[in-house]
Amino acid sequence: MSRIGWIAAVAAFGLGLFLVPGCQGPAQSRTTSGPSPVPLNPAEMQNRAYQVVMEGLADPDPQIRANAIEVVASTASVRLMPQVQRLLADPIVPVRFAAVLAVGDLQYALAREDTARLLADPNPNIKIAAAYALTRGGRPEYYKDICTAIDSADQTVRANAALLLGKSGRQEGLRFLYWAVQRDDSADKVVLQATESIAMLRDQRIYPKLWAQLISAYADDRVLGVRSMGALGTDEAKNALITMLDDRVPEVRLVAAEQLGKLGEPIGEPNVLEVFERNLLAGTDAQGQERLKRFAALAIGEIGTASLAKYLPQLLQDPSSKTVRLAAAKAVLRRAAKRQGPSPPRQSPLQGLNSRIMSQ
């Protein structure tokens, strides 16, 4: 059980902390049967990855729709943005939120008018997400709306404002983020998100606070610290991540391997291989197996070596979990993007598959 209830979902997909209320019920992502994996060449894998994401965007489960949007944004899959644009009108708040952020992350100009209309959305989280997207799209005057929202009495709005300040990449956001961290009335989710966003802005003063998360007794805290260290990206942060490859919890080791891969260090490859070669999946329940496969897929996408990539076809065709298939799709598309050119826009290291679909 998590020390803080909302943290548990943060570790789902490695993408923020979108704590927007609005979904009813948990995601139903599991199926009981399916075809055996078949061999796939690179072109077939990429086509299958797009198919998995497209199916996710149309899934009846709002959590899966939000998950799929995150994959589109984190892999810069602009060809799928017309489908994401339609989700700007989704009835579920977290799905709309994810779609607006994807528009901002990818600076998708074709959705500018639809995004501007969301400034009048009745949900304040959607309003500030629209302000972020418009800021990214060349309307910097809306940045002040995000700065103002960090003072909201609503802790969810405050946490999301902290996230958006980090994603905006503007150094002037630091004073608002430190203010949120130091406020006695900031909830844990606000403090953790603001800390992570400070790391996204590469402010090295936050290192001691991140290190404290790495030595926490709670695995959830260590995962958050690992992802924030990855966002910080300094040599000191990289050395701290290397120490986490020896963590006693496999999930923490896999997230550390993923973050090091993002920083160009494949040193975590053995930690991913052990999931398959040492069969870490044996002896764990279905939920634990799903989690390990998801983390492994995400790490493979960042490390990208051939010895790891050979496991992607089976993960991409996993019969038991849509979220595993989406994680594998992200890995396939991330590897393809790395081969083709620059990396897509930076994503929040706390941006988990399940973390958008949460109540306060």
N, C-alpha and C positions, 0 to 999 in steps of 0.2 A: 504494500500500500504506500502511496506517495505521502511524503510529509505534507505537501500542499496539494490539495486535490486537483487543481487545474494544471499542475505541471506535468502530470503523467502523459497527457496527449502531446505535449510539446515535442517529445522525442519521436514522433511518428514518422516524419518524412524529411526532416532536415532542411526544409526550405526556408514564422514570426508568431508572433504572438497576437493573432487577430482574435480578440476575445469578444466577438460580436454576438449577442444573443439573437435568436431568431429561428433555430431549427427545432423541430420536435423529434425526440427520440434518437437513439444511437444509430450509427451507420450500420447497414446490413451488407457487409462487403464479402461475406464468406459464401462459397458454394460448396456443395458436397461431392461433386464429381466433375470430370472433364476429360478431354482427350490427353493421351500421353504426349509429352513434348516431342517434336520432330526437329530434325536438323534444319538450321536456317543459315543461309549465307548472309553477308553484311547487308546487301540490298533488301533481302527479305526481312531481316530483322528491323531495319529502319521503317519499312512499310508496315510491318506488324506493330511497331511502336506507335506510329501515327494512328493506326486503327484502334489501339488500346486507348489512346488519349481521346480520340473522337467519340468512342463509346462512352468514356467517362464523362465527357461534356454533356452527353444526352442522358446520363443515368438518372433514374427516378430518385435515387438517394441524393439529397443535397450535399452531403459531405463528400461523396465521390465527385460530384460536379465541381465543388470547390477544389478538391485535390487535383483534378485534371486541369483546372485553370492554372494552378500553381506550376504544374509541369510545363504548360505552354509558356508561361512567363520566364521560368528559370532556364529554359532551353532556347529562348528567343525564337519560338516556332511561329513566326508571323503568318505563315500560311493557314494556321488554325485560328487566327484572331477574328475573322468574321463570325465564327461560332461563339467565341468568347464575347464579342460585342452584343450578340443577341441576349446573353445572360446578364447584361446590364439592367434588364427589365425583369430578372428572375424574382419571384415573390418572396424568396428566402433571403434575409439580410446578409448572412455570411457569404452566400454565393455572389450577390451583387457586389459586396465589398471586395471579394477576390477578383472579380472581373474588372472593377474600376482600377485596382492596383496594377493588374496586368496591362491595362491601357497606359498607365503612367510609366511602368517599368520599361515597356517597349516603345514608348512615345508614339503610340498608334494614332496618327492624325485623323484617320477615317472615322474614329469614334469621338472626336472632339465635341461635336454638338450634343451627342447623347450624354457625354460626360458632364458637360456644362449644365444640362437640365437637372442633373443629380445634386447640384448645389441647393436645390429646393426640396430634396428628399426629406421626409419627416424624421428619418433616423440620423442623429448627429454623427454617427460613425461613418455613414455613407457620405455625408457632407464634407468631412475632412479628407476622406479618401478621394473625393472628386477634386478638392483643392490641391491635393498632392499630384493627381494626374494632370491637372491643368498647369501646375507649376513646372512639372517635367516637360509639358508640351509647349513651353515658351511663354507662360503667363505668370511670371514670378510674383506678381502682386498678391497671389492667393496663398503664398507661403505664410503670411502673417496669420491666416486662419488656423493653420496647424499650430503655430506658436501660442496662439490664444487658447486653443483647446487643451493644452497641457495643464491649464489651471482649472479645468472642469471639476466639479464636485463628483461627477460620475467617473468612477474608477476605470471602467471599461474605456470610456472616451479618452481619459488621461493616458492609459496604457497604449491605446492605438495612436494617439498623438505622438507619444514617445517613439513608437515604431516608425512613424512616417518622417519624423525629424531625422532619424538615422538613415532611412532610405533616401531622403532628399539629398544627402551628401554635403550639406552646407555647414561650415564650421560655426556659424553664428547660432546654430541649434544647440551647441554644447552647454551654454549657460542655462537654457531651459531644461535640458536633461539633468544637469547636476542639481538644479533646483528641485526637480521631481524626486531624485534619489534622496535628497536631504530632508524633504518634507516629512514631518511626523505623521501626517494624515495620508501618505501614499501607501496604498496596499502593496503586498508583496509582488503582485503581478506587475504593478507599475515600476517598482524599484528594479526588478529583474529585467524588464523590457528596456528601461532607460539605461541600465548598465550595459546591456547588449548593444544598444544604439550608440552609446559613447564609443564602444569598441569598433562599431562600423565606421565611425568617423575618425578612427585611427588615433584617438587621444591616449597617449601612453600612460597618463596618470591613472587610468582605470585598472592597470595591470594588477596591483595588489588585491583589489576587490575580486578580480577574476581568479586569481590564484587561490583565494579563500574558498571559492566555489569548487575548485579542483580537489581540495583536500577535505571537502565535506564528507560526512558519514553517509550522506544520501546520494544514491546513484543519479537521481533526477537532477540534483544540483550539479553534479560533476558533468553530466551531459550538457547542461546549459553553459557551464564554464568552458568546456571544450569547444563548443560552437562559437562562443564569444571570443575565445583565444584565436580561433581560425579567422574571425572577422578582423581582429586586431592586426594579425599578420606580421608582426615584428619578429626579428630573430629570437628575442627573448620569449615571445609567445610560441614560436615554433619549437623551441627547446622544451617548453612546458608541455606541449602536445606530445612530444616524443615520450616523456615520462608516463603519459596516460596510456600508452600502448601496453603497459604492464598492469593496468587496472584489473582487479579481480572479477569485474563484471564484463561479460563479452560485449554487451551493447555499448558500453563506454569505450572499449577498445576499438570497436568498429567505427564509432563516430570520430574518434581521434584519427584513425586511418583515413577516413573520408576528408577531414579537414586538412590533414597533411597533404593529401592528394591535391586538394584545391590550391595549396601553396606550392605545388610542383615537387613534392617529396613523396616518392612511392614506397617509403620505408615501412608503411603499414601493410604492405601486400601479404606477408605471412599471417597477419591477424585475420585477414579476409579468407585466405585459403583454408585456415583451420576450420571454418564453418562447414566446409565441404569435405576436406580431406581427413579431418579428425571427427567428422560427423557430430558437430556440436548440437545438431538438431535432435539427435536421439536423446530420449529421456526427458524432453521438455513437452509441455502441453501444446495444444494447437495454437493458442495465443502467443506463447513464447516462440514457437517455430515461425509464425508469421512475422513477428517482430525482428527476429534474427535475419530472416531472408530479406526483409525490407531494408534493414541497415546494411546488409552485405551488398545488395544491389546498388544502393546509393554510393557506397564506397567504391565499388567497381567503376561506376561512372566517372568518378574523379581521378582514380589511380590509372585506370585505362590500359593496363598491361594485357598482353594476349593470354597469359596464364590465368588471369581473372575473367577476361571477357568470354572465355569459353563456357562459363556458367550462365551467361545472360539468356540464351535461348530457353533454358528450363525455367528461369525466373519469369521471363516474358510470357510464358505459357502456363504459369502456375495455376492449377485448377481450383485452388482453395481460397484465393484471396484477390480481390480487385486491387487492393492497395499494394500488394506485392507486384502485380502486373504493372501498375502505374509507376512504381519505383523503378522497375526494370526498364520501362519505356523511357523514363527520364534518363537513366544511365545510358541507354542506346543513343538517345538524341544528344546528350552531353558529349559523348565520345565523337559523334559525327560533327558537332559544332566545333570541337577542338581541332579536328582534322581540317575543317574548312576555313577557320579564321578566328578572330578574337572571341573571347568569352562573352556570354550574355551579361546584362546588367547584374550587379551584385544583389543577392537576395539576403534577407535577414536570416542569420544562422539559427534562429529559433522558429523559423517559419515551418511548423510541422503540419502534416496532412490533417490531423484531427484538431489542431489547435484553433483553427478558425471557427469551428463549430462548437461553441461553448457558451454557456450562460455565465452570468456574473457569479 
